[in-house]
Amino acid sequence: MFIDQKLKIKDLAGIEYYGTAGITARCLRVLTMAIQAGDTIEKAYLLSDFDNKSGCGTHCFLLFAKHGDPIAIKSGFASGYSGEGPRGLSSALQILIRHNIDIEEYDIDKSFIERVDSSCLTQADLEMLEAKRPARPTRFYGFILLHDDHHLYDDNLVKGLFAQEVPYHIVDNRIMKEAIDLKYNPDANLMTCYRRLEDIIRKRTGLDGQSGTKLFSQAFLNNDAPLHWPDLPDAEAKGLASLFSAVYMAYRNSRAHKENETTPADAMREFLLINQLFILESEAHTRQL
């Protein structure tokens, strides 16, 4: 690998580098992380180096966020043959398209790829790309492996590449521990959340002998119920109050009385339902009698 020994730190571009050259799965993983956990990605450059003899290509990405430094995804992607690299390139392009990220492809040389993989792109490299014309006609659609004869993108593939993690920034603080531990023991953590919510409502209302749907009915739905949302119309408030009973009848009761097989995705969806009940409880006012 040739890297200019005279390269100085002041010449380097301010870029974040993700992924590992030649490791497609790792590069796909960090692409999803950049989209899901980072700043809004507005555009992506597909950087392509083709071997004139074989027609095979090596590819990497440069992502531009709304704020912050560009992000380089190293050369874990390929084209021109059957294998993991081309499948990964197809998946990466589908992810970008599905997230409405503008894509332009640029032809670059091997040394440019090497600088990406060595985490040492220069400001001159970025200026060269900005002055360069993108590949025309647009050809990156040809790298996408389409579904059967229907020419449809594979949404299940795109979703499956993202990590199954709870969006912690929307979790009620009172069940944050259960959110973090959810993947390791979903049944126990979900049941803890159900019991904790009932305990909180009993403590707020003084309805010590009640549980489940009867507790929620007396806490929220009865005339002069102790908990309410004063700024909401009656019909909307009743709808929110009914959610408590509905979630417990649909999910908690089944979980309490029999063993259920819970997939990670099922556990996360159920957890987010319970989390919403915690949020609603925290927003409810205690009625002044």
C-alpha positions as CSV (number, residue, x, y, z in Angstrom):
1,M,0.0,0.0,0.0
2,F,1.4,3.4,-1.0
3,I,0.8,6.3,1.3
4,D,2.6,9.6,0.8
5,Q,5.2,9.8,3.6
6,K,5.2,13.6,3.2
7,L,1.6,13.9,4.2
8,K,1.2,16.3,7.1
9,I,-1.5,16.4,9.8
10,K,-2.6,19.8,8.6
11,D,-3.3,18.4,5.2
12,L,-5.8,15.8,6.5
13,A,-9.5,16.4,6.1
14,G,-11.8,16.4,9.1
15,I,-13.5,13.0,8.5
16,E,-14.9,10.2,10.7
17,Y,-13.8,6.8,9.5
18,Y,-16.0,3.7,10.1
19,G,-15.7,0.1,9.1
20,T,-12.9,-2.3,8.1
21,A,-11.6,-2.6,4.5
22,G,-12.7,-5.9,3.0
23,I,-15.1,-6.8,5.8
24,T,-18.6,-6.3,4.3
25,A,-20.6,-7.1,7.4
26,R,-18.7,-4.7,9.5
27,C,-19.1,-1.9,6.9
28,L,-22.8,-2.5,6.6
29,R,-23.2,-2.5,10.4
30,V,-21.5,0.9,10.8
31,L,-23.5,2.3,7.9
32,T,-26.7,1.5,9.8
33,M,-25.2,3.0,13.0
34,A,-24.4,6.2,11.2
35,I,-27.9,6.5,9.9
36,Q,-29.7,5.5,13.1
37,A,-27.7,7.0,15.8
38,G,-25.9,9.9,14.2
39,D,-26.8,13.2,12.6
40,T,-29.2,13.4,9.6
41,I,-27.4,12.1,6.5
42,E,-28.3,14.3,3.6
43,K,-26.2,12.9,0.7
44,A,-23.8,10.0,0.0
45,Y,-21.0,9.6,-2.5
46,L,-20.4,6.1,-3.8
47,L,-16.7,6.0,-4.6
48,S,-15.8,3.4,-7.2
49,D,-12.5,1.9,-8.5
50,F,-12.9,-0.5,-11.3
51,D,-10.3,-3.0,-12.6
52,N,-10.1,-2.6,-16.3
53,K,-9.2,-6.2,-16.9
54,S,-11.8,-8.0,-14.8
55,G,-14.5,-5.3,-14.7
56,C,-14.8,-5.9,-11.0
57,G,-15.1,-2.9,-8.7
58,T,-14.1,-1.9,-5.2
59,H,-16.3,0.6,-3.4
60,C,-16.6,2.7,-0.3
61,F,-18.9,5.5,0.8
62,L,-18.5,9.1,1.9
63,L,-21.5,10.4,3.8
64,F,-22.4,14.0,4.4
65,A,-24.4,14.9,7.5
66,K,-26.6,18.0,8.1
67,H,-24.1,19.0,10.8
68,G,-20.7,17.7,11.7
69,D,-17.9,16.1,9.7
70,P,-18.2,13.8,6.7
71,I,-18.2,10.1,7.5
72,A,-16.2,7.6,5.4
73,I,-17.3,4.0,5.2
74,K,-14.3,1.9,4.2
75,S,-14.1,-0.5,1.2
76,G,-16.1,-3.4,2.4
77,F,-18.1,-3.3,-0.9
78,A,-17.6,-4.8,-4.3
79,S,-19.2,-5.4,-7.7
80,G,-18.8,-7.4,-10.9
81,Y,-19.0,-10.9,-9.4
82,S,-21.2,-13.0,-7.1
83,G,-20.3,-12.8,-3.4
84,E,-20.6,-11.1,-0.1
85,G,-19.1,-7.8,-1.3
86,P,-21.7,-7.2,-4.1
87,R,-24.5,-8.3,-1.9
88,G,-23.3,-5.8,0.7
89,L,-23.2,-3.0,-1.9
90,S,-26.7,-3.8,-2.9
91,S,-27.9,-3.7,0.7
92,A,-26.0,-0.5,1.4
93,L,-27.6,1.3,-1.6
94,Q,-31.1,0.0,-0.6
95,I,-30.6,1.4,2.9
96,L,-29.6,4.8,1.5
97,I,-32.4,5.0,-1.0
98,R,-35.0,3.9,1.7
99,H,-33.8,6.7,3.9
100,N,-34.2,9.3,1.1
101,I,-30.5,10.0,1.0
102,D,-29.2,11.4,-2.3
103,I,-26.6,9.3,-3.9
104,E,-23.9,10.3,-6.5
105,E,-21.2,7.9,-7.8
106,Y,-17.7,9.0,-8.5
107,D,-14.9,7.2,-10.3
108,I,-11.7,7.3,-8.2
109,D,-8.4,5.4,-8.4
110,K,-6.9,2.8,-6.2
111,S,-4.8,5.2,-4.2
112,F,-7.9,7.2,-3.2
113,I,-9.5,3.9,-1.8
114,E,-6.2,3.2,0.0
115,R,-6.3,6.6,1.7
116,V,-9.9,6.0,2.8
117,D,-9.0,2.6,4.2
118,S,-5.9,4.1,6.0
119,S,-8.1,7.0,7.4
120,C,-6.0,9.7,5.8
121,L,-8.1,11.5,3.2
122,T,-6.9,15.0,2.6
123,Q,-8.7,18.3,2.2
124,A,-7.4,18.2,-1.4
125,D,-9.1,14.9,-1.9
126,L,-12.5,16.4,-0.9
127,E,-11.9,19.4,-3.1
128,M,-11.1,17.1,-6.0
129,L,-14.4,15.3,-5.5
130,E,-16.4,18.5,-5.4
131,A,-14.8,19.6,-8.7
132,K,-15.3,16.2,-10.3
133,R,-18.3,15.2,-12.4
134,P,-20.4,12.3,-11.0
135,A,-20.7,9.2,-13.1
136,R,-23.2,9.5,-15.9
137,P,-25.5,7.9,-16.9
138,T,-26.4,7.0,-13.3
139,R,-25.4,3.4,-12.9
140,F,-25.5,2.6,-9.2
141,Y,-29.0,1.2,-9.6
142,G,-27.4,-1.6,-11.5
143,F,-25.5,-2.7,-8.4
144,I,-28.8,-3.4,-6.6
145,L,-29.8,-7.0,-6.6
146,L,-33.5,-6.8,-7.2
147,H,-36.2,-9.1,-6.0
148,D,-37.2,-11.8,-8.5
149,D,-38.9,-10.4,-11.5
150,H,-40.8,-7.7,-9.7
151,H,-38.0,-5.2,-9.4
152,L,-38.8,-4.4,-5.8
153,Y,-36.5,-3.4,-3.1
154,D,-36.3,-5.8,-0.2
155,D,-37.6,-3.9,2.8
156,N,-37.2,-6.8,5.1
157,L,-33.5,-7.0,4.2
158,V,-33.1,-3.3,4.9
159,K,-34.9,-3.5,8.3
160,G,-33.0,-6.6,9.3
161,L,-29.7,-4.9,9.0
162,F,-30.4,-2.4,11.7
163,A,-29.7,-3.3,15.3
164,Q,-32.6,-4.3,17.5
165,E,-32.1,-1.8,20.2
166,V,-34.6,0.1,22.3
167,P,-34.6,3.9,21.5
168,Y,-33.3,4.9,24.9
169,H,-33.9,8.6,24.5
170,I,-37.7,8.1,24.7
171,V,-37.7,5.7,27.7
172,D,-39.2,6.8,31.0
173,N,-36.4,7.0,33.6
174,R,-38.3,4.7,35.9
175,I,-37.9,1.7,33.6
176,M,-34.5,2.6,32.1
177,K,-32.8,-0.4,33.8
178,E,-35.4,-2.8,32.3
179,A,-34.9,-1.2,28.9
180,I,-31.1,-1.8,29.0
181,D,-31.6,-5.4,30.2
182,L,-34.5,-6.2,28.0
183,K,-32.7,-8.3,25.4
184,Y,-31.2,-10.5,28.1
185,N,-34.3,-11.5,29.9
186,P,-37.4,-10.0,28.2
187,D,-40.1,-11.8,30.2
188,A,-38.8,-10.8,33.6
189,N,-38.1,-7.2,32.6
190,L,-41.6,-6.8,31.0
191,M,-43.3,-8.2,34.0
192,T,-41.3,-5.9,36.3
193,C,-42.5,-3.0,34.3
194,Y,-46.2,-4.1,34.5
195,R,-45.9,-4.5,38.3
196,R,-44.1,-1.2,38.8
197,L,-46.7,0.7,36.9
198,E,-49.5,-0.7,39.0
199,D,-47.5,0.0,42.2
200,I,-47.0,3.6,41.1
201,I,-50.7,4.2,40.4
202,R,-51.8,2.5,43.6
203,K,-49.5,4.8,45.5
204,R,-50.8,7.9,43.8
205,T,-54.4,7.1,44.1
206,G,-54.6,5.2,47.4
207,L,-56.4,2.3,45.7
208,D,-54.4,-0.3,47.6
209,G,-56.7,-3.3,47.1
210,Q,-57.0,-3.0,43.3
211,S,-55.0,-4.3,40.4
212,G,-55.1,-4.6,36.7
213,T,-58.1,-3.3,34.7
214,K,-60.2,-2.6,37.9
215,L,-57.3,-0.4,39.2
216,F,-57.1,1.6,35.9
217,S,-60.9,2.0,35.7
218,Q,-61.1,3.5,39.1
219,A,-57.9,5.5,38.7
220,F,-58.7,7.1,35.3
221,L,-62.3,6.3,34.0
222,N,-64.7,6.7,37.0
223,N,-66.5,10.0,37.5
224,D,-64.1,12.2,39.6
225,A,-61.3,9.6,39.1
226,P,-58.2,10.7,41.0
227,L,-56.0,10.9,37.9
228,H,-56.9,12.8,34.8
229,W,-55.5,14.9,31.9
230,P,-57.2,18.3,32.5
231,D,-56.1,19.9,29.2
232,L,-57.6,17.1,27.0
233,P,-61.2,16.7,25.7
234,D,-63.2,14.1,27.5
235,A,-63.3,11.7,24.6
236,E,-59.5,11.9,24.1
237,A,-58.8,11.5,27.8
238,K,-61.1,8.4,28.0
239,G,-59.2,7.0,25.0
240,L,-55.9,7.4,26.7
241,A,-57.3,5.9,30.0
242,S,-58.6,2.9,28.1
243,L,-55.1,2.1,26.8
244,F,-54.0,1.0,30.2
245,S,-56.7,-1.7,30.4
246,A,-56.3,-2.7,26.8
247,V,-52.5,-3.2,27.1
248,Y,-52.9,-5.2,30.3
249,M,-55.6,-7.4,28.8
250,A,-53.8,-8.0,25.5
251,Y,-50.3,-8.5,26.8
252,R,-49.8,-8.6,30.6
253,N,-52.5,-11.1,31.4
254,S,-51.2,-13.6,28.9
255,R,-47.7,-13.2,30.0
256,A,-48.6,-13.6,33.7
257,H,-50.5,-16.9,33.2
258,K,-48.5,-18.8,30.6
259,E,-45.1,-19.2,29.1
260,N,-44.8,-17.2,25.9
261,E,-42.0,-17.3,23.3
262,T,-41.0,-13.7,22.8
263,T,-38.8,-12.6,19.9
264,P,-36.5,-9.6,20.4
265,A,-38.7,-7.6,18.1
266,D,-41.9,-8.6,20.0
267,A,-40.3,-7.7,23.3
268,M,-39.3,-4.3,22.1
269,R,-42.7,-3.5,20.7
270,E,-44.4,-4.6,23.9
271,F,-41.9,-2.7,26.0
272,L,-42.6,0.5,24.0
273,L,-46.3,0.1,24.7
274,I,-45.7,-0.2,28.4
275,N,-43.3,2.8,28.2
276,Q,-46.1,4.9,26.7
277,L,-48.3,4.0,29.7
278,F,-45.5,5.2,32.0
279,I,-45.4,8.5,30.0
280,L,-49.1,8.9,30.2
281,E,-49.2,8.3,33.9
282,S,-46.4,10.9,34.5
283,E,-48.5,13.5,32.5
284,A,-51.7,12.8,34.5
285,H,-52.7,15.3,37.2
286,T,-54.0,14.4,40.6
287,R,-57.6,15.7,40.8
288,Q,-58.1,18.3,43.4
289,L,-61.3,17.3,45.4
